[in-house]
């Protein structure tokens, strides 16, 4: 596969349009309509991420994917589909961790995944706290902290280690 910036750009533009449409519908309380837009946005974010992995370009695709997952999960919560919202949150967390630890991806992509881990883990923590599941909230946060320590630990200069 040869890198084609126009293909990636079309995915990104579609992701932006569907995310914006979903956000407008969400804010208007049209959650079923927002669901369709957010699902399309997540599909396009997955294509962005796949392209970023294959072509070693566009580390910002990680954040597009995470935002798409968060939007969909928030919408699913409004529709009271807790299992699907939880699955979506877990999907984002697993994708970020997988990207972060997989050495076959570019260093830049892996670093963006490590940065996104903070956003994903805080969102998952708030999600479980909202559901009244503090043990799960703490477990997710601990998992993220352990992964971050594993990722950044060996990279820290000796003077920065605790």
C-alpha positions, 0 to 999 in steps of 0.5 A: 500500500502506498501512502496517499495523503488525499485518502487520509484527508478524506477520512479525516474530513468525514470524521470531522463532519460526522463528529460535528453532526453527532455533537449538534444532534446530541446537544439537541437531545436527538440521541438516536440521530446522534448515534448514527453520526457517531457510529460513522465517525468511529468508522472513519476514525478507525480508517484513520488509525489503520492508515496511521499504523500502516503508513507511519504518518498522522499520529493525531489519528489516535486522538480522533479515535479516542474522541469518537469513542468518547462521543459514542459512549456518552451518547450510549449513556444517554440512551441508557445502553450501559453495556454498549457504552462500557464496551466502547470505553474499553475498546478505546482503552485497549486500542490505546494500550495496544498501540502504546506497547506494540513496537512495530508502530512508529515511535511518534504513534506510540508516544501519541497513544501514551499521551491519549492514555491519560485522557482515556483513563480519566474518562473511563474513571469518570464513567465508572464513578458515574455508574457507582462502581468505584472499584472498577474506576480505580482498577481502570486507573491503576491499569493505566498508571501501570501501563504508563509506568511501563512505557515511560519508566525505561525512557526516563533519565536516571535523575528523573526516576523516583 
